[in-house]
Every structure is written in structure tokens, then in C-alpha cells.
């Protein structure tokens, strides 16, 4: 029984590592430019400035808020690039 549990946990961890690796590779090849850097800096500044208000509305870690905002930005930008390529 213990072997099955470790196998399942290992498969899940391997899947998560694979997804993170593919995302990092995609970011490095297609999206890492000055626009992304500006969004990261602006997001950090807004989160730091509004930290108290964000914590009063939602009680999550601000690092998680940062990651969520960046993932939403990255997904929207990837969708925009995909739509732009499909119209060409």
C-alpha cells in the first residue's frame, strides 16, 4: 500500500515539475522581454502599495497574489499572441 501511495505522489510531483519546466521554457523563448519586466515591476509596486487593502479583502499570502496576477498576464499575452498568429 505504501508503494502505491509513493508512486502516486511521485507521479504527481513529476507532472508538476514537468509543467513548471515547460512553462519556464515557453516564457524564456516567447515572452521574456521588456514588457514582461515592466508588468512584473508594476505588479510588485501596486501590491506593495496596496498590501493592507488587499489583506483586508482577501486573507491570502501576497506572494500568491503576485503569482496569480503574473500567471493571468502570461496567459492573456499567450492567448493574444496565438490569436495574432492565427489571423496572419
Backbone as a ProteinNet text record, in pm:
[ID]
protein_1_A
[PRIMARY]
XXXXXXXXXXXXXXXXXXXXXXXXXXXXXXXXXXXXXXXXXXXXXXXXXXXXXXXXXXXXXXXXXXXXXXXXXXXXXXXXXXXXXXXX
[TERTIARY]
82.1	0	86.4	193.7	282.3	350.9	382.8	446.1	351.8	225.6	126.9	113.5	111.6	99.9	221.5	342.3	463	467.7	418.1	413.5	319.7	204.4	108	164.7	221.4	280	395.5	479.3	590.9	543	435.8	381.9	325.9	258.3	203	315	417.5	530.8	603.8	623.7	689.6	607.1	475.5	389.3	398.4	400.4	411.8	545.7	652.4	785.8	790.1	728.5	726.8	650.6	536	456.8	534.1	599.1	677.9	794	860.1	970.6	923	810.7	758	716.5	656.2	615.6	737.3	840.8	962.5	1030.7	1033.6	1092	1013.1	880	795.4	817.2	821.3	844.1	977.6	1081.7	1214.6	1220.1	1152.8	1158.6	1065.7	948.9	846.8	805.6	816.7	756.6	851.6	974.1	1060.9	1124.3	1063.1	1113.2	1086.1	1104.3	1090.3	946.2	848.8	709.5	679.3	730.3	709.9	778.1	897.4	968.3	890.3	837	758.5	632.6	568.1	447.5	483.3	593.6	634.5	665.5	737.7	772.7	648.1	558.7	435.3	347.1	337.9	259.1	315.6	445.9	509.4	484.4	494.1	471.4	327.1	231.9	90.9	61.5	116.8	92.6	153.5	271.6	333.4	254.9	208.7	135.6	-0.1	-64.9	-199.6	-202.5	-92.6	-83.8	-190.2	-210.3	-309.9	-451.1	-483.4	-617.5	-640.7	-538.3	-552	-573.3	-497.8	-512.5	-648	-705	-835.3	-948	-928	-1031.2	-1017.2	-896.1	-871.8	-757	-774.2	-674.5	-581.3	-514.5	-416.5	-280.1	-181.1	-45.2	-27.6	40.6	59.7	147.5	234.3	314.9	223.8	121.2	25.3	-52	-83.2	-149.4	-58.2	70.8	169	173.7	183.5	191.9	65.1	-49.5	-175.6	-186.4	-149.5	-155.4	-59.6	60.6	156.6	110.9	52.6	3.7	-112.9	-198.6	-308.5	-252.9	-155.3	-91.7	-28.6	44.7	113.9	14.9	-92.6	-194.2	-263.8	-295.8	-359.8	-266	-138.7	-43.1	-23.1	-17.7	-4.2	-126.5	-245.6	-367.6	-367.9	-324.5	-316	-218.8	-102.6	-4.9	-59.3	-132	-189.3	-294.1	-380.4	-484.4	-422.4	-316.6	-249.4	-187.8	-126.8	-66.9	-171.8	-287.7	-390.2	-458.4	-454.5	-514.1	-420.8	-292.6	-197.5	-202
-119.8	0	126	122.2	237.8	265.8	158.4	174	243.3	209.8	271.4	420.1	454.7	595.5	674.2	618.8	688.2	699.7	599.1	605	715.6	725.3	828.8	967	983.6	1112.9	1147	1048.7	1071.3	1111.9	1049.1	1084.5	1226	1262.5	1398.3	1501.7	1476.6	1569.2	1578.3	1464.5	1466.1	1545.8	1533.5	1611.1	1760.4	1797.6	1938.5	1995.2	1920.5	1964.8	1979.9	1887	1894.6	2018	2046.4	2163.2	2292	2299.9	2418.9	2435	2325.3	2331.6	2380	2325.7	2368.2	2515.3	2560.2	2699.2	2791.1	2753.4	2834.8	2839.9	2729.5	2727.2	2816	2808.7	2892.7	3040.8	3073.5	3212.8	3262.9	3183.7	3225	3245.9	3160.5	3168.5	3273.9	3294.3	3375	3503.2	3509.2	3622.7	3703.9	3662.1	3736	3852.9	3970.2	4091.3	4208.6	4329	4445.4	4466.5	4425.3	4440	4352.9	4233	4144.2	4199.7	4252.4	4310.3	4429.3	4513.6	4627.9	4583.6	4478.2	4428.5	4372.6	4299.1	4243.5	4355.5	4457.5	4568.3	4646.5	4672.2	4744.4	4662.6	4534.6	4447.2	4445.1	4438.4	4441.2	4573.9	4684.2	4815.4	4830.9	4789.5	4800.3	4711.4	4590.7	4500.6	4555.5	4612.3	4670.1	4792	4875.3	4996.3	4963.4	4861.2	4826.3	4701.6	4669.1	4545.3	4539.4	4647.7	4648.7	4628.5	4695.8	4682.3	4543.5	4486.3	4351.2	4251.2	4264.3	4172.1	4186.2	4306.7	4323.3	4261.3	4251.8	4194.9	4043.5	3996.5	3852.5	3816.7	3709.2	3671.3	3563.5	3594.8	3501.4	3567.5	3488.9	3537.6	3630.2	3740.5	3834.5	3777.2	3683.1	3617.1	3538.6	3476.7	3404.3	3500.6	3618.3	3719.5	3759.9	3780.7	3815.8	3709.3	3583.6	3475	3464.2	3481.2	3472.2	3582.8	3704.6	3815.7	3791.1	3742.6	3717.4	3603.1	3498.8	3389.1	3433.5	3518.8	3572.4	3657.7	3743.9	3824.9	3736.3	3636.1	3548.3	3473.2	3424.6	3354.7	3445	3567.7	3661.5	3699.2	3716.4	3751.1	3635.1	3514	3397.4	3383.3	3406.2	3399.9	3507.4	3627.3	3735.8	3701.3	3648.1	3610.3	3499.4	3404.1	3295.4	3348.6	3437.2	3494.4	3578.8	3652	3734.7	3649.1	3535.9	3446.5	3378	3347.8	3275.9	3366.5	3499.6	3591.3	3623.1	3593	3623.6	3527.5
0	0	0	77.2	85.8	-47.7	-120.6	-252	-349.7	-343.1	-432.2	-400.6	-273.9	-233.9	-282.1	-261.1	-306.4	-458.4	-528.9	-674.7	-722.2	-660.5	-698.3	-667.4	-548.3	-511.9	-604.7	-637.5	-730.1	-868.2	-916.8	-1047.9	-1048.1	-941.1	-931.8	-926.4	-845.3	-835.2	-968.1	-1036.8	-1167.3	-1268.4	-1263.6	-1352.8	-1325.1	-1197.9	-1161.9	-1207.7	-1185.1	-1228.7	-1380.3	-1453.1	-1598.8	-1646.4	-1586.3	-1625.6	-1597.1	-1482.1	-1448.1	-1545.7	-1581.2	-1677.5	-1814.5	-1861.2	-1992	-1990.1	-1879.8	-1868.3	-1867.3	-1792.9	-1787.7	-1923.8	-1995	-2128.8	-2224.3	-2217.4	-2302.5	-2271.7	-2142.7	-2103.7	-2156.3	-2143.5	-2186.2	-2336.9	-2412	-2557.9	-2616.9	-2559	-2626.1	-2554.8	-2423.1	-2354.5	-2269.2	-2251.8	-2160.5	-2234.5	-2220.7	-2284.1	-2190.3	-2240.3	-2152.8	-2106.3	-2185.8	-2144.7	-2022.5	-2022.7	-1909.1	-1784.1	-1800.3	-1686.2	-1631.3	-1719.4	-1673.5	-1599.4	-1647.1	-1579.3	-1442.4	-1432.7	-1303.7	-1204.5	-1247.5	-1158	-1117.1	-1212.5	-1180.4	-1086.5	-1109.4	-1022.8	-880.7	-869.5	-738.5	-667.3	-741.4	-681.6	-633.7	-714.8	-676.4	-556	-556.4	-443.9	-315.4	-324.2	-204.6	-155.5	-247.4	-211.4	-149.8	-203.2	-157.8	-69.6	-4.1	74.2	183.1	254.3	361.5	309.5	201.7	145	88.2	24.5	-31.3	81.6	189.3	302.5	370	370.5	434.4	351.2	220.1	133.8	124.3	94.8	85.9	179.2	251	350.1	295.3	185	129.5	133.6	111.1	108.2	-13.1	4.3	-105.6	-216.4	-181.6	-284.9	-379.2	-324.6	-407.5	-498.5	-447	-529.6	-643.8	-613.8	-717	-826.2	-783.4	-880.4	-963.3	-900.6	-973.4	-1078	-1040.8	-1136.3	-1252.5	-1223.1	-1330.2	-1420.5	-1364.1	-1447.2	-1535.1	-1482.3	-1563.5	-1676.7	-1646.4	-1750.4	-1856.4	-1813.4	-1906.8	-1995.6	-1936.1	-2014.5	-2115.1	-2072	-2164.5	-2278.4	-2247.4	-2352.3	-2449.6	-2398.7	-2485.6	-2575.5	-2519.8	-2599.7	-2707.8	-2672.7	-2770.1	-2882.7	-2847.5	-2949.8	-3038.7	-2979.9	-3057.7	-3153.9	-3105.8	-3192.3	-3304.1	-3270.3	-3370.2	-3479.4	-3442.4	-3541.4	-3625.5	-3568.6	-3643.8	-3747.3	-3724.2	-3821.6	-3936.1	-3921.2	-4028.5	-4140.6
[MASK]
++++++++++++++++++++++++++++++++++++++++++++++++++++++++++++++++++++++++++++++++++++++++

